[in-house]
């Protein structure tokens, strides 16, 4: 059963949830219910902006049944965007925090509870909760992980300028932060930019789905209507929020970081799909307006941080035709297929076909290997091309330890488009065997999720193929089991430095005992483990090998005829029985150790 926690008379309200509503009857139940079940002291301020579809009557019912929680404020014939209803709702709010929610969206379970806890723990002025899109695109870059304190200039939080966040109300009132009521679109960008400029602490709840963005099936929301993202109108609108930010943030790295977001997502983005959809005359107008904004705000720091596409577009603002080609290149799907994957004398040969749908221009191709956990590390291999066919020869010794994801890169007009390679491949393309290259094992493989090509150097994720076999065992001085054996990894003998230690692991408890290993030429090894000193139990033998990554363990294999006979050992008043053996079936080396006192032995011998 859901528990609803509402503020009672005299209690402090934790969160005021402000919901602008206009003709949204089909969505109101889900929205309001998702807020009512939140386990915080709350009030719901719904501002009815002249609904005529029955929303007003439904709101009256909610207000009657949830008197302690639901307030309904009515605006008559207000029209316009959501700016004024949100401002009116904010004027009626009494909570420590304010959360803005649209009537066709809804909250996830525990969303407000988690965000309020985050804010109280850190003294946060803004808390971003993970957003999920349903028929709409939800921002993702800022939700990689939870952040108690996210730096405005060293994180992606500024990428999200919607108002669907938790705000400290005292901060909003102190700086008189409000929505732009004159704007039909982008009114919340003014609000959120202003709030970011004054926020002392910004936090992120990324490990829980907090806010669900919903696209209306009938396309009736403002952002779904044609013209809502008209490029010229958007460029005119964005001037206000950017100018507001510039008034609060002095020149320097922080300002450049924030300006970079506006250039990437607001300004230069209008030279993409919106540019393609515009006619020739409007294309000239868009380019001129972008050029004017660059003249005003494009600093050397911002220009240096732009990607290839951004810099090429800025260099082409006086060439509308080239801007069109760049937009075509950006919008085109990357078509690629893997047709061959094989080893040739220590070189991994990768062949296939690639191109851009609808783009018929000459281009170059290369194979790009990028470290999965460090995007700054990549190896680029130029490919030999014949039309759409390419062949790249990867010297795997150039790859350091890590997991490397393969991409095909297509370069033309000074920009590069890339796509993961391998998911689409010929039926006869199979995973090549792992190889030992130098001191590291190299394992090409196809990912489980999408079947894309990756190369694991060192066995970080993929299983390291190898075998360890003892060729002779015998008892030596000190009740040690002298062992000789041989090791192969990826079909080759590893170097002496790869052999780390012999591990005996007790099968039931998981206790381990490590023993020294002496490497021998040609992948051989010798060891003299003191298994007579092991505690009672069943112990399994492993050899630990390091081949360019984390230690890999191989179960030690043995034939029954190579295993020494059992031995009985006396140590004071304690009798030990040690029986090395090869396990049935797979033939792996183990040892059973038993301990008996002299009294127990005598009881077994004497009647």
Secondary structure in CASP SS format (residue, H / E / C, confidence):
PFRMAT SS
TARGET T0000
AUTHOR 0000-0000-0000
METHOD secondary structure of the structure
MODEL  1
X C 1.00
X C 1.00
X C 1.00
X C 1.00
X C 1.00
X E 1.00
X C 1.00
X C 1.00
X C 1.00
X C 1.00
X C 1.00
X C 1.00
X C 1.00
X C 1.00
X E 1.00
X E 1.00
X E 1.00
X E 1.00
X E 1.00
X E 1.00
X E 1.00
X C 1.00
X C 1.00
X C 1.00
X H 1.00
X H 1.00
X H 1.00
X H 1.00
X H 1.00
X H 1.00
X H 1.00
X H 1.00
X H 1.00
X H 1.00
X H 1.00
X H 1.00
X C 1.00
X C 1.00
X C 1.00
X C 1.00
X C 1.00
X E 1.00
X E 1.00
X E 1.00
X E 1.00
X E 1.00
X E 1.00
X E 1.00
X E 1.00
X C 1.00
X C 1.00
X C 1.00
X C 1.00
X C 1.00
X H 1.00
X H 1.00
X H 1.00
X H 1.00
X H 1.00
X H 1.00
X H 1.00
X H 1.00
X H 1.00
X H 1.00
X H 1.00
X C 1.00
X C 1.00
X C 1.00
X C 1.00
X E 1.00
X E 1.00
X E 1.00
X E 1.00
X E 1.00
X E 1.00
X C 1.00
X C 1.00
X C 1.00
X C 1.00
X C 1.00
X C 1.00
X C 1.00
X H 1.00
X H 1.00
X H 1.00
X H 1.00
X H 1.00
X H 1.00
X H 1.00
X H 1.00
X H 1.00
X H 1.00
X C 1.00
X C 1.00
X C 1.00
X C 1.00
X E 1.00
X E 1.00
X E 1.00
X E 1.00
X C 1.00
X C 1.00
X C 1.00
X C 1.00
X C 1.00
X E 1.00
X E 1.00
X C 1.00
X C 1.00
X C 1.00
X H 1.00
X H 1.00
X H 1.00
X H 1.00
X H 1.00
X H 1.00
X H 1.00
X H 1.00
X H 1.00
X H 1.00
X H 1.00
X H 1.00
X C 1.00
X C 1.00
X C 1.00
X E 1.00
X E 1.00
X E 1.00
X E 1.00
X E 1.00
X E 1.00
X E 1.00
X E 1.00
X E 1.00
X C 1.00
X C 1.00
X C 1.00
X C 1.00
X C 1.00
X C 1.00
X H 1.00
X H 1.00
X H 1.00
X C 1.00
X C 1.00
X C 1.00
X E 1.00
X C 1.00
X C 1.00
X C 1.00
X C 1.00
X C 1.00
X C 1.00
X C 1.00
X C 1.00
X C 1.00
X H 1.00
X H 1.00
X H 1.00
X C 1.00
X C 1.00
X C 1.00
X C 1.00
X C 1.00
X C 1.00
X E 1.00
X E 1.00
X E 1.00
X H 1.00
X H 1.00
X H 1.00
X H 1.00
X H 1.00
X H 1.00
X C 1.00
X C 1.00
X C 1.00
X C 1.00
X C 1.00
X C 1.00
X C 1.00
X C 1.00
X C 1.00
X C 1.00
X C 1.00
X C 1.00
X H 1.00
X H 1.00
X H 1.00
X H 1.00
X H 1.00
X H 1.00
X H 1.00
X H 1.00
X H 1.00
X H 1.00
X H 1.00
X H 1.00
X C 1.00
X C 1.00
X C 1.00
X E 1.00
X E 1.00
X E 1.00
X E 1.00
X E 1.00
X E 1.00
X E 1.00
X E 1.00
X E 1.00
X E 1.00
X E 1.00
X E 1.00
X E 1.00
X C 1.00
X C 1.00
X C 1.00
X C 1.00
X C 1.00
X C 1.00
X C 1.00
X H 1.00
X H 1.00
X H 1.00
X C 1.00
X C 1.00
X C 1.00
X C 1.00
X C 1.00
X C 1.00
X H 1.00
X H 1.00
X H 1.00
X H 1.00
X H 1.00
X H 1.00
X H 1.00
X H 1.00
X H 1.00
X H 1.00
X H 1.00
X H 1.00
X H 1.00
X H 1.00
X H 1.00
X H 1.00
X H 1.00
X H 1.00
X C 1.00
X C 1.00
X C 1.00
X C 1.00
X H 1.00
X H 1.00
X H 1.00
X H 1.00
X H 1.00
X H 1.00
X H 1.00
X H 1.00
X H 1.00
X H 1.00
X H 1.00
X H 1.00
X H 1.00
X H 1.00
X H 1.00
X H 1.00
X H 1.00
X H 1.00
X H 1.00
X C 1.00
X H 1.00
X H 1.00
X H 1.00
X H 1.00
X H 1.00
X C 1.00
X C 1.00
X H 1.00
X H 1.00
X H 1.00
X H 1.00
X H 1.00
X H 1.00
X H 1.00
X H 1.00
X H 1.00
X H 1.00
X H 1.00
X H 1.00
X H 1.00
X H 1.00
X H 1.00
X H 1.00
X H 1.00
X H 1.00
X C 1.00
X C 1.00
X H 1.00
X H 1.00
X H 1.00
X H 1.00
X H 1.00
X H 1.00
X C 1.00
X C 1.00
X H 1.00
X H 1.00
X H 1.00
X H 1.00
X H 1.00
X H 1.00
X H 1.00
X H 1.00
X C 1.00
X C 1.00
X C 1.00
X C 1.00
X H 1.00
X H 1.00
X H 1.00
X H 1.00
X H 1.00
X H 1.00
X H 1.00
X H 1.00
X H 1.00
X H 1.00
X H 1.00
X H 1.00
X C 1.00
X C 1.00
X E 1.00
X E 1.00
X E 1.00
X E 1.00
X E 1.00
X E 1.00
X E 1.00
X E 1.00
X E 1.00
X E 1.00
X E 1.00
X C 1.00
X C 1.00
X E 1.00
X E 1.00
X E 1.00
X E 1.00
X E 1.00
X E 1.00
X E 1.00
X E 1.00
X E 1.00
X E 1.00
X C 1.00
X C 1.00
X C 1.00
X C 1.00
X C 1.00
X C 1.00
X C 1.00
X E 1.00
X E 1.00
X E 1.00
X E 1.00
X E 1.00
X E 1.00
X E 1.00
X E 1.00
X C 1.00
X C 1.00
X C 1.00
X C 1.00
X C 1.00
X C 1.00
X E 1.00
X E 1.00
X E 1.00
X E 1.00
X E 1.00
X C 1.00
X E 1.00
X E 1.00
X E 1.00
X C 1.00
X C 1.00
X E 1.00
X E 1.00
X E 1.00
X E 1.00
X E 1.00
X E 1.00
X E 1.00
X H 1.00
X H 1.00
X H 1.00
X C 1.00
X C 1.00
X C 1.00
X E 1.00
X E 1.00
X E 1.00
X E 1.00
X E 1.00
X E 1.00
X E 1.00
X E 1.00
X E 1.00
X E 1.00
X E 1.00
X C 1.00
X C 1.00
X E 1.00
X E 1.00
X E 1.00
X E 1.00
X E 1.00
X E 1.00
X C 1.00
X C 1.00
X C 1.00
X C 1.00
X E 1.00
X C 1.00
X C 1.00
X C 1.00
X C 1.00
X C 1.00
X C 1.00
X C 1.00
X C 1.00
X C 1.00
X E 1.00
X E 1.00
X E 1.00
X C 1.00
X C 1.00
X E 1.00
X E 1.00
X E 1.00
X E 1.00
X E 1.00
X E 1.00
X E 1.00
X C 1.00
X C 1.00
X C 1.00
X C 1.00
X C 1.00
X C 1.00
X E 1.00
X E 1.00
X E 1.00
X E 1.00
X E 1.00
X C 1.00
X C 1.00
X C 1.00
X C 1.00
X C 1.00
X C 1.00
X C 1.00
X C 1.00
X E 1.00
X E 1.00
X E 1.00
X E 1.00
X E 1.00
X E 1.00
X E 1.00
X E 1.00
X E 1.00
X E 1.00
X E 1.00
X C 1.00
X C 1.00
X C 1.00
X E 1.00
X E 1.00
X E 1.00
X E 1.00
X E 1.00
X E 1.00
X E 1.00
X E 1.00
X E 1.00
X E 1.00
X C 1.00
X C 1.00
X E 1.00
X C 1.00
X C 1.00
X C 1.00
X H 1.00
X H 1.00
X H 1.00
X E 1.00
X E 1.00
X E 1.00
X E 1.00
X E 1.00
X E 1.00
X E 1.00
X E 1.00
X C 1.00
X C 1.00
X C 1.00
X C 1.00
X C 1.00
X E 1.00
X E 1.00
X E 1.00
X E 1.00
X C 1.00
X E 1.00
X E 1.00
X E 1.00
X E 1.00
X H 1.00
X H 1.00
X H 1.00
X E 1.00
X E 1.00
X E 1.00
X E 1.00
X E 1.00
X E 1.00
X C 1.00
X H 1.00
X H 1.00
X H 1.00
X C 1.00
X C 1.00
X C 1.00
X E 1.00
X E 1.00
X E 1.00
X E 1.00
X E 1.00
X E 1.00
X E 1.00
X E 1.00
X E 1.00
X C 1.00
X C 1.00
X C 1.00
X C 1.00
X C 1.00
X C 1.00
X E 1.00
X E 1.00
X E 1.00
X E 1.00
X E 1.00
X E 1.00
X C 1.00
X C 1.00
X H 1.00
X H 1.00
X H 1.00
X C 1.00
X C 1.00
X C 1.00
X C 1.00
X E 1.00
X E 1.00
X E 1.00
X E 1.00
X E 1.00
X C 1.00
X C 1.00
X E 1.00
X E 1.00
X E 1.00
X E 1.00
X E 1.00
X E 1.00
X E 1.00
X E 1.00
X E 1.00
X C 1.00
X C 1.00
X C 1.00
X C 1.00
X C 1.00
X E 1.00
X E 1.00
X E 1.00
X E 1.00
X E 1.00
X E 1.00
X E 1.00
X E 1.00
X E 1.00
X E 1.00
X H 1.00
X H 1.00
X H 1.00
X H 1.00
X H 1.00
X H 1.00
X H 1.00
X H 1.00
X C 1.00
X C 1.00
END
